[in-house]
Amino acid sequence: MSVSNRVPFAAPNTVHPIILPDGRPYKGTVFLKPAVDHPRMTVGEYTYASAFNPPEDWAAGLAPYLFDFSPERLSIGKFCQIADGVTFVTASANHRYDGISSFPFAIFGGGEREGRPSMPAPGKDTVVGHDVWIGQGAKILPGAQIGNGVIIGAGAVVAGTIADYAIVAGNPAQEIRRRFPQEDITRLNRIAWWDWPIETILGHEHLIMAGDVAALEAVAPAGKDG
C-alpha cells in the first residue's frame, strides 16, 4: 500500500509556512500578513519574505523608516516574493533638498516640529502590486508604484512607476523588457488569478506557471475573466 507524500498547502495565516524534514518550521521565511502588525503597512495573503538572519520585527526589518506615526503607507499585494536584504525606504526617510541645506534641524529639537521649515512635506504611499518578485538586496524608494507581475533584479534601486509585468534591474532601475505583450497584460490583470480561491489556483498551477494566457483565461472562474 502506497503512502501519499502530499503536503497540505500552508494556510494564509501561517507565520512560518515552510516545514523542514524534521518537522520544525523554517524561521527564515514568513507569510508577511500574519507576521507583521503595523498600522501603516498592509500585505496581501500568501506574500512571503525571506531572510538569512530573520528579524524579530519583520515590518521594521523591511521598512525601517515606516514609523507608527508616519503619514505615508506601504501596501503590498498578494503572492509577492521578497528576497533577503530587500529594503523599502519609505517617505519618512526623506529630507528637504530644495533649499541650501538638507539637514533635518526639527527632529533634534529647538522648538515644535510641526510646520518647521526643515521638515519635508508628507510623501507618497509606496504600493506594490500582486505577484511581484523582488530580488535580493533591492531597494524600493519612497513613493514607488510597482505594478502586478513585476520582476525586480537583485540589487536594483527602484523609484517611480513600474508598469505591470515589467522586468527591471540596475541603479537606477531601468526596464529591461515586458514579460508579455500589452494585450496579454491587460487580459492577465482582468483574469486576476491571485483573487481566485487557493484550491482553484492549485488546481490550475500548471497553467499559471506556463505562458499561455489564453489557456488560463479559459479556466478563469466566473466573474474573473471579464
C-alpha positions as CSV (number, residue, x, y, z in Angstrom):
1,M,0.0,0.0,0.0
2,S,1.5,3.3,-1.1
3,V,1.7,6.3,1.3
4,S,0.9,9.7,-0.2
5,N,3.6,12.3,0.2
6,R,1.2,15.1,-0.5
7,V,1.8,18.1,1.8
8,P,-1.1,20.4,2.5
9,F,-0.7,24.0,1.2
10,A,0.1,26.4,4.0
11,A,-2.9,28.4,5.3
12,P,-2.6,32.2,4.7
13,N,-2.5,32.9,8.4
14,T,0.6,30.7,8.9
15,V,3.6,32.7,10.0
16,H,6.2,30.1,9.1
17,P,4.8,28.3,6.0
18,I,7.8,26.1,5.3
19,I,8.3,22.9,7.3
20,L,11.7,21.2,7.4
21,P,12.1,17.4,7.0
22,D,12.4,17.0,10.8
23,G,9.1,18.8,11.3
24,R,10.4,22.1,12.5
25,P,9.2,25.3,10.9
26,Y,11.8,27.2,8.9
27,K,12.2,30.6,10.6
28,G,13.8,32.3,7.6
29,T,10.7,32.6,5.6
30,V,7.4,34.1,6.7
31,F,4.0,34.9,5.2
32,L,4.1,38.6,5.9
33,K,0.4,39.2,6.5
34,P,0.3,37.3,9.8
35,A,3.9,38.2,10.7
36,V,3.6,42.0,10.7
37,D,1.5,44.2,12.9
38,H,2.0,47.8,11.8
39,P,-0.7,50.5,11.4
40,R,0.9,51.9,8.3
41,M,1.6,48.6,6.4
42,T,-0.8,46.3,4.7
43,V,0.1,43.0,3.0
44,G,-2.0,40.6,0.9
45,E,-2.4,36.9,1.6
46,Y,0.5,34.4,0.7
47,T,3.1,37.2,0.2
48,Y,6.3,36.0,1.7
49,A,9.6,37.4,2.8
50,S,12.9,35.6,3.4
51,A,16.0,36.5,5.4
52,F,19.1,34.5,6.3
53,N,19.2,36.3,9.6
54,P,15.4,36.6,10.4
55,P,14.5,39.9,12.2
56,E,12.4,39.8,15.3
57,D,10.3,42.6,13.8
58,W,9.7,41.9,10.1
59,A,8.0,45.2,9.5
60,A,10.9,47.1,10.9
61,G,13.4,44.9,9.0
62,L,11.7,45.5,5.7
63,A,10.7,49.2,6.1
64,P,12.9,50.7,8.9
65,Y,11.6,54.3,8.2
66,L,7.9,53.5,8.4
67,F,7.0,54.6,11.9
68,D,3.7,54.2,13.6
69,F,3.2,58.0,13.2
70,S,4.3,58.1,9.6
71,P,1.8,59.9,7.3
72,E,2.6,57.5,4.4
73,R,1.6,53.9,3.9
74,L,3.3,50.8,2.5
75,S,0.9,48.5,0.6
76,I,2.0,45.1,-0.8
77,G,-0.3,42.8,-2.8
78,K,-0.9,39.1,-2.8
79,F,1.5,36.3,-3.7
80,C,4.6,38.6,-3.7
81,Q,8.0,37.1,-3.2
82,I,10.5,39.3,-1.3
83,A,14.1,38.1,-1.1
84,D,16.7,38.5,1.6
85,G,18.0,42.1,2.1
86,V,15.2,43.9,0.4
87,T,14.5,47.4,1.9
88,F,11.5,49.7,1.5
89,V,12.8,53.2,2.0
90,T,9.5,54.9,2.7
91,A,8.8,58.7,2.6
92,S,9.5,59.3,6.3
93,A,13.2,58.9,5.4
94,N,13.1,62.0,3.2
95,H,14.9,65.2,3.8
96,R,14.2,68.6,2.2
97,Y,16.7,69.3,-0.5
98,D,15.2,72.2,-2.4
99,G,17.0,74.8,-0.3
100,I,20.6,75.4,0.8
101,S,20.8,72.6,3.4
102,S,19.2,69.2,3.7
103,F,19.8,69.0,7.5
104,P,16.7,68.0,9.5
105,F,17.0,70.5,12.3
106,A,13.4,69.9,13.5
107,I,14.0,66.3,14.6
108,F,16.6,67.3,17.1
109,G,14.5,69.9,19.0
110,G,14.8,73.6,19.2
111,G,11.0,74.1,19.0
112,E,7.9,72.4,17.7
113,R,8.3,70.0,14.9
114,E,5.0,70.8,13.2
115,G,5.4,73.3,10.4
116,R,9.2,73.7,10.8
117,P,10.9,74.7,7.5
118,S,13.4,71.8,7.9
119,M,10.6,69.2,7.9
120,P,9.6,67.8,4.5
121,A,6.0,67.6,3.4
122,P,4.3,64.2,3.7
123,G,5.4,61.9,0.9
124,K,3.5,59.5,-1.3
125,D,2.5,56.0,-0.3
126,T,4.6,53.1,-1.6
127,V,2.5,50.5,-3.5
128,V,3.5,47.0,-4.7
129,G,1.0,45.1,-6.8
130,H,0.3,41.3,-6.9
131,D,2.7,38.5,-7.8
132,V,5.8,40.7,-7.7
133,W,9.2,39.2,-7.3
134,I,11.7,41.5,-5.6
135,G,15.3,40.2,-5.8
136,Q,18.0,40.0,-3.2
137,G,19.2,43.3,-1.8
138,A,16.8,45.5,-3.9
139,K,15.8,48.9,-2.5
140,I,12.4,50.4,-3.2
141,L,12.5,54.2,-2.8
142,P,9.8,56.4,-1.4
143,G,6.5,56.6,-3.3
144,A,7.4,53.8,-5.8
145,Q,4.3,52.4,-7.6
146,I,5.1,48.8,-8.7
147,G,2.6,47.1,-11.0
148,N,1.3,43.5,-11.0
149,G,3.7,40.7,-12.1
150,V,6.8,42.8,-12.0
151,I,10.3,41.2,-11.5
152,I,12.9,43.4,-9.8
153,G,16.5,42.3,-10.2
154,A,18.9,41.7,-7.3
155,G,20.4,45.0,-6.0
156,A,18.1,47.2,-8.1
157,V,17.2,50.7,-6.8
158,V,13.6,51.3,-7.8
159,A,11.8,54.6,-8.0
160,G,8.7,56.0,-9.8
161,T,6.1,53.9,-11.6
162,I,6.9,50.4,-12.9
163,A,4.5,49.1,-15.4
164,D,2.7,45.8,-15.0
165,Y,4.7,42.7,-15.9
166,A,7.9,44.7,-16.5
167,I,11.4,43.3,-15.7
168,V,13.6,46.0,-14.2
169,A,17.2,46.0,-13.0
170,G,20.1,48.3,-12.1
171,N,20.7,51.5,-10.2
172,P,18.6,53.4,-11.1
173,A,16.4,50.6,-12.1
174,Q,15.6,50.5,-15.8
175,E,13.0,48.4,-17.7
176,I,14.7,45.5,-19.5
177,R,11.6,44.3,-21.2
178,R,7.9,43.4,-20.6
179,R,7.1,39.8,-19.8
180,F,4.1,39.7,-22.2
181,P,2.6,41.8,-25.0
182,Q,0.3,44.6,-23.7
183,E,-2.8,42.7,-24.9
184,D,-1.9,39.8,-22.7
185,I,-1.0,42.0,-19.8
186,T,-4.5,43.5,-20.0
187,R,-6.0,40.0,-20.0
188,L,-3.9,38.9,-17.1
189,N,-5.0,41.9,-15.0
190,R,-8.6,41.1,-15.9
191,I,-8.1,37.4,-15.0
192,A,-6.5,38.3,-11.6
193,W,-5.7,34.7,-10.7
194,W,-4.4,36.0,-7.3
195,D,-8.0,36.6,-6.3
196,W,-9.1,33.0,-7.0
197,P,-9.7,30.6,-4.2
198,I,-6.5,28.8,-3.3
199,E,-8.0,25.4,-4.3
200,T,-8.6,26.8,-7.8
201,I,-5.2,28.2,-8.0
202,L,-3.5,24.9,-7.0
203,G,-5.8,23.1,-9.4
204,H,-4.5,25.2,-12.3
205,E,-0.9,25.6,-11.1
206,H,0.4,24.2,-14.4
207,L,-1.4,26.9,-16.3
208,I,-0.4,29.8,-14.0
209,M,3.3,28.7,-14.3
210,A,3.1,28.4,-18.1
211,G,3.0,31.2,-20.7
212,D,-0.3,30.5,-22.3
213,V,-2.6,33.4,-21.3
214,A,-5.5,32.2,-23.4
215,A,-5.4,28.8,-21.7
216,L,-5.5,30.4,-18.2
217,E,-8.3,32.7,-19.4
218,A,-10.3,29.7,-20.5
219,V,-10.4,28.2,-16.9
220,A,-10.9,31.5,-15.0
221,P,-13.8,31.3,-12.5
222,A,-16.9,33.2,-13.4
223,G,-16.5,36.9,-12.8
224,K,-12.7,36.8,-13.1
225,D,-12.4,36.8,-16.9
226,G,-14.3,40.0,-17.7
